[in-house]
C-alpha cells in the first residue's frame, strides 16, 4: 500500500450524538465513511438527513464527488445510553476504525445547567465511554465545552473519563482548541480529545515515530516524526490583536484597517450573503425596540448581543434567551448566517418546514465544520502512516 493508495481509501467510523452532522461533514471531507450516525432528537434527524442529502448532491469534495464516501441516512431515533442499543452497535461495528462525537453539553457549560456528571446529559459521556469499551475502535474523537476542562468540579470528572479511556487500551491527547485560532470568525474554545489504540501507537514507535503529549509542540512545532499532532493554528493569540470598539448602530462606516486578519471578522463570513442563499430569509421577526438601540459590537451583555462586522463573533449559542443581532440590520441573525459562523458549507441546507427554534438549537450545538476537518486531517495522517508501515511489514 503506497501513499497514493492510502490517499484514496476511506475509513469507516461511527458517529454518536450526531446532531445535524456538522462534525460528520468535517470527517467526510477527509475520506471518513459514516457507517452509522446515532441521534435521538427527531428534529435533528430530519435536519441531518435533509442537510446531508443536499451536501452529498452538491459538494465538489473529492471523496464525496468520486463516491469514495456515501451518505447513510439515520433511519429512526436511537438512544445511545440504552444497553440493548450498545449491544447492537458492538455486534454491527465491533473493531471499526473510529468513533466520533460529543454528548450534549449543557451540564458542563458555564452558561448551562452546570449539573456535571450527575446531570441527565452529563452522564452521557459515560454512555460514550461504554460504547468505546464495547466496540474498541482504532481511534476516537470527543468534543465538549470548555467548562468540562476549566471548572474544578467538572475537571475531576473529565480526568476520570480520560483515565478510563487509557485503561481501555488507548493513548489519549486532549487540549482546548478554539476555531478562532484557525482563522475563522468565532470565539469557541472547546475540549478536543483524540485517542488511538496502544497497538497502533506502539507499531508507529517501532518504526521510528515519536509520541509527545506536550500540547505546545503538538500545535506549533508540527514535526513530521510525531505520531499525532494537533492542527497548526494560524494565530497564537487572536483576541490580543487590535480590534475596533463598538460603533453606534446605523453608522456609515463600511471598512476598517484589519492588518491582515480580515478572515477573523464576521463580515468575511456573512458579508456576501443575499436572499438567494438557502436559509438566508429565515430568522425570528423583530419585536423589540432594542433591535435599533444596541451599538454594533456591543457583545458584553447576556442577550441582544450585536455583532461587529470587523470583529469575531462570540460563541454561537442561540437559546436560553441569548439573542445575537446582525451588525447593521435591525434583526436577529438568519439561519444561514449562523451556519456560516459555524463554518458549515453552503451546500448543506436545512429543511424549510423545520421550526426556527430547532434550527437555531441545532446550529448552537454543532461543532464548527472547518475545525472538525482540520482535526480529521491529522487523524487520517496517523492512520495512513500506520497503514504504510503495516503494509511494509506484511
N, C-alpha and C positions, 0 to 999 in steps of 0.2 A: 504493500500500500504506500504510494508516494504522496507528496504534498498535493498534487493535482487531484488524486483520488479522494483524499480526505476533505478537500475543499468543496467537493460536490456531493458529499453524503449528508444524510440527515441523522439527527439523534432524537430518539423517542423520549418524551417527557410527560409527566402527569402534572396538571395544573390544579392546585387546590385554592378554594376561596377566590374563584376566578373573576368575580365582578363582571365588568364589561369587557375584560380581555386586554387592557392597556399593557400590562406586564407581558401577556402572551405574545402580543404583536412584536415586542422587542426581541423576544426569543425566536419567534417565527422568522424574523428578518435576518437572523444569524443561522438559519437552517435547522432549527429545532422543531420537530413534529409533535404537536399536541395530540397525544394518543387519546386522552380524555380530559375534559375540563369539568371540575366539580363546583357547583354553585347551588345554594339553597333558595335564594331570593328569585321568585318567578319573574319579577320586573327586570332584574339584572340578566336573567337568562334570555328574555326577549331581546334585550339590548345586545347581548353577546352574539346571539345567532344572527340578528339582522346586521349588526355592525361588521362582524367578521365576514359574512357573505358579501357585503359591499366591498370590504377591503380586498378580499381574495379576487373579486371580479375586476378590480381596477388597478391594483398595485403593480408596479414595474419592478419590485424587488426580485432578484434573480431566482431565489428559492421558490417564491410564490409563482412567478411567471412561467418557470420551467417545470412546475409540478413536482418539485423535489419535496415540498411540504404541501399538504392539503388541509382543507377546513373540515373538522368534525363537529357537528352541531351538538349542543347539550340537549339531551332528549327529555329530561324532566328534573325537577329539583332533587338534590341529593344532600343529605346531612352527613358531613364528614366526621361528626362525633359519634355516629351510630356504629356499634360494633359489627353488626351484620354487613354494613357497607364496607367497613375496613377489611373484613374477611374477603369480600368480593374483590376489592382492589388488590389485595395480596395475591389472590388466585389469578387475576387477569393481568396484573402489571408487575408481579414479583421480579426483581432484578432489573427493572427499567433503568435507562441511563440516568434520568434525573427527575426530581420533584421540585416544582417552583410554587411560590405563593406566600401570601401574608394574611393571617387571620384578621378579621375586623378588629380595629384598634382602639375603640372608644374607652375601654377600661384602662388603657395605659396613656391615653392622650392627656396633655396638660389642660386642653380645653374640653375634655370629655368627662366621662363619669368617674374616672380615677379609681375604679373598683379593683384594679390589679388582677392578680392571678385568681382571686376569689370571685371576680365579676363573671357574669354569664359568658361574656365574649372573651374575657381574659383567659378563661380555661381552654379556649380553642387552640392556644399554642400547644397544649398537650395532646389535642386531637391530631395536630400536625405531626408532633413527635411520635405518637402511636403509629401513624401511617408510615412514617420513615422507618421505624423499627421493624414493621411487618414487611415492607416492600424491599428494604435495603437497596436503595438506588445508588448508582455510581457517584452522583453528586446531589446536592440540594442547594436551593437558594431561598432565603427567607427575608422578607422586608417588613418593617414595622415602625411605629412612631418613635421619635427620639426620647419620649418620656419613659419608655421601657429601658432605656440606656442611661438617662441622666438623672432620674428620680431615685433616691436611695432605696425607697420601699420596693420599687419595681426592678431595680438593678439586681437585687438579690435573686429575684425570680428568673431574670434573664441569665445570670451566671449559672444558676442551677440547670436551666434549659441547655446552655452550651455544654455543661459537664455531661448531661445525659446524651447529647449527640456524640461527644468524644467517646464516651463509654460504649456507644453503639458501634464503634469502629471507624470513626472519621477524624480527619484533621479539620479544624474549624478556623476560619478567618472572619472577623467582624469589625466594622467601623461605622461611624456616622458619615454618610455621603450626602451631599447637597447638590441637587440638579443645577443650582446656580453656579457652582464651581466648574461645571462642564459647559458653560456658555449659553445657558437657557434662562429666560427672564422670570424665574420663580424661586423664592426662598423657601426651600422644602427639605430641611435636614431629616434624614430617615436612617434607621439602622439597616445596614446591608450585611447579611450573613451568608457566607458560602462555605460549603463543606464538601470534601472529597473522601471517598473510601480510602482507608490507610493503605490498602494494597496498591491502589493507583499511584499514590504519592511515593511509596517505597520503590515501586518499579522505576519511577522517574528519578528518584535519588540514586539508584544503582546506575542509571545511565548518565549520571553526572550533573543533574539539575539540582538546584538549591531550594530549600524551604526557609522562609523567614516569616515571622508574624509581626515585624516592625511595620506599622501602617505607613509611616513616612516613606520608607524605602519602597513599599508596595505601590504607593501612589506616585511618588516623584522620581525615584531612581529608575524604575521601569526597566530593569536589566533583562536581557533575553534569557539568562540562565535561571531565572526564577520560575518555579513550578506554577505558581499562581500569582497574579498581580491585580490590583485594583485598576480601573480605568484611570488614565493620567489626567488630572484636572487641567483645564485651560487657565483657570485663575486660582491663585493661592488664597487670597483674601478679598473676594469681590465686594463685600459690604464696605470695605475701607476705601474703595475708590471714591472719587469726588462725584457726589450726586446732587442734583438741583433740589432746592427747598420746595415747599408747597406753593402753588400758584392759585390765584383766585379763579374760581370756575367761570368759564366764558372768556378766558384770556385769548389774545390773538397770536400768541407765540406758536410757531409751527416748526421750530428747530432749536437744537441745543448742542453746543460742542461736547461731544462724548468721548474724545480722546481714544478712539479705537475700541470702545466696548459697547457699541450700539446694539449688538446681539443680546445684551443683557437687559434691554429695555422693552417694556410692554409694547411699545409702538412697533418693534420688529416682529412681534408675534401676531398682532391683531390689526395693524395699521392698514393693510391692503384689503381687508375683508369688505365685501359688498353683500347686498341682499341675495345675490345669485348663488352664494355658497350655501350648501346644505346645512340646516340647523342654525343659520345665522339670524333668521327672523323670529327665533324662539327665545322669549325672555318674559319674566314676570312684569306685568304692566305697572308703571309708576303710580303710586297713590299717596305720595308724601311730598311736602314742600322741601324736604331735606335734599331731594334729588338736584335742586338748583342752588342749595345753600352751602354745600360742603366743598372745600377747596380741592383742586387737583393735587393729589399726593398726600392728602390727609388720611393716613392709614393707621394712626396711633389711637384708634378707638375700637371698641368691641364690635360695633356694627356700623353699617353705612360707611365703609372704607372706600374712598375714591382713589383709584389707581392713578399713577402718574405716567404719562406717555414715555418719559425719559428716565424712568427708574424701573426696577424689577418689581414684580407683584409679590405681595405677602403670600403665605401658603394658601393655595387653592383649597378652601374649606367653606363651602356654601351650605348653610344649615345652622340649626341651633341659634337662630336669629342673627347669624352673621351674613351680612349683605355686602357684596363688592360692586362698586359703581364704575361705569365706563368713564375714562378720563375726561372726555369732552362732551359727552351726550347726557341728557337728563334721564338716565335709565340704569337699570342693572346690566351686568354683563349678559351676553347671549350664551346659548349652549355651545355654539361653535367657538366663541371667544374662550370659554372655559376649556374646551378641548384643545385649542391651540396652546394655551398656557400650560397644559399638561402634555404638550408635545405629541399629541395624537394626530396621525396623518389625516389629511382631508378626505382620503378615500374611505375612511371609516365614518359611517353615517348612522345616527340614531333614528329609530322609527318615529314618524310624526305623531302616531297615536299614543306614544308613551308619555306619561304625565311629566310636567316640568319638575315637580318635586323629586321624582325618581331619577330623572336625568341629572339634576344637579348633585344629588346624593351620590350617584354613580361616579360622576366626574371627581367629586371631592375625595372619594375613597380610593381612587386609582393610583397606580404607580406611573410616573412620567415615562412615556414610551421610549424616549431618546436615551434616558439613563438606563432603563432596562436593557436596551440594545447594546450599550457600551459594556455593561456587566456580562451579558450573554456572549459578547465577542471574546472577552477574556476567559470565560469558562470554556468556550469552544476551543480556544488556543490550547488550554491544558489538555482537553480530551484528544485533540489532534496530535499533540506531542506524544501522548500515551499510545495512541493507535500506531504511530510510526515506529516507536521503539519495540512495541509488541510484534509488529509485522517483521521487523528485522530479526527478532529472536526466533520466529517460527520457521 
